[in-house]
């Protein structure tokens, strides 16, 4: 994939996990939620419709399969999948596992409270779990 460079805000706010066929998988550094971000590995793309139809379908497959795997394996009540891009222009898709007991339920995760960065043990544990989930995907 050509000219791919991760937006500096995503670099600052996330931890790298793995690459799927289309997207880089990042862990949002906020321990309040299991929250991953998928970034298609293309340069200068800001909208889903800028991807080919095949890549649009691939992005949706990656997001929904990862969301389902997270909900099943990590235990959750709802999976939020969204591509907003109001702050970070680079196309990225949020996959957020929500629980009725989480810090901001049922409100959105954005603008509610302050992020709580992972400690090293929590980060390593969730990273290990996510890698196992990613290895089991059929994308």
N, C-alpha and C positions, 0 to 999 in steps of 0.2 A: 504494500500500500504506500503510495508515494507522498512525500512531503509531510508525513505525520509528525506533529510535535504537540505535546500535551500543553494545554493552557496553563500558565503559571499559577493561577488561582486553584485549579484542580491539583496541581503538583503540591501546593502548599497545604491543601485541606484533606488530602487522601493518602492512602498507603497502597502501593502496587500489590496486586494479587497474582494475576495471570493474564494470558491472552486467549480469547476464544477465536474462532475463525474470522470474525469481523472486528470484534471489539476488544479493547483493553479493559480489564476488570480492575476496578479500584475500590478500596474500602474507605468509606467516609470515616474520618477520625473523630467519631462521636459515639462513645460507648453507650449512649442512651438507647440506640436502635441498631439492629443489624441492618446496615445500609450500604449497598454497593452502587457504583456508578459504572455504566458501560459507555465507552467512548469509541465510536467507529474510528479505525485507524486510517483516516484520510485527512489531508490538509485542507484547511479553509472551507469546511462544511459547517453550516449552522442550522440547517433545517432538514427534517427527515425527507422531505420531497426532493432534496438535492441528491439523495442516494438513488441508485438504480432500483427498479422494482424488486429485483432479486435481493439486493442488499437491504431494502426496507423489510422484506420478509425475514431475512436472516437476523436482523436486529430484533425484530419482534420475537422470533424463536428463542434467541439468546435471553432476552429479558423475561419472557414468560416461563421458560424452562428453569432458569435460575431462580425466579421468584417462587415457583412451585416447589422446587427442591429446598429452598430456604424455609418455606412455611412448613413443609413436612418434617424436615430434619431438625430445625431449630425451634419449632413450636411457635406458632403465631396465630393471630386471629384474622389478619387482613394483610394483603400485599398491595402496596401502592407503587404503581409504575407510572412515571411521568417524564416528559421531555419539555422542560420549561425554557431554560436558556435566557432568562431575563438579566442575570448577573454575569454569567459566563456564556459568551457567544458561541463557543465551540459546541457542536452537537454532542450531547451526552444524555443518557437516560438513567434516571434514578430508579432503583429497585429497593424498596424499603419495607422491611418486615415490621408490622405494627402489632402491638398487643394491647388489650384493654387496660393492662396495668402499666403501660409505658408512661414516660414523663409528661407527655402532652396529649394523650388520647382524650377525646377523638379529634382534637384540633390538628392542623397541619404541623409538620415538623419545622417548617420555616418560620422564623420570627418568634419562636416560643422558647424562651430560656436560652441558655448558653451551651455550646457544645462541651462535652466532657471527654477529653482525649483519653484514648486507651492507655492503660499501663502496659508494660512490656508483656506480662503474662497474659492479660486479656487479649491483647493484639495477636500474640502468637497462637493462642487457642482458637480464636475465631478465624484467623488466617488458615490454620490447619483444617478446620471444618469446611471452610469455603473451597479450599483446594480439593478436598475429597468430593464435595458436591460437583464442582466443575468437571472433575475427572469422570463423573458418572453421567454427564449430560450427553444427549444425542443431537448435537447441533452441527 
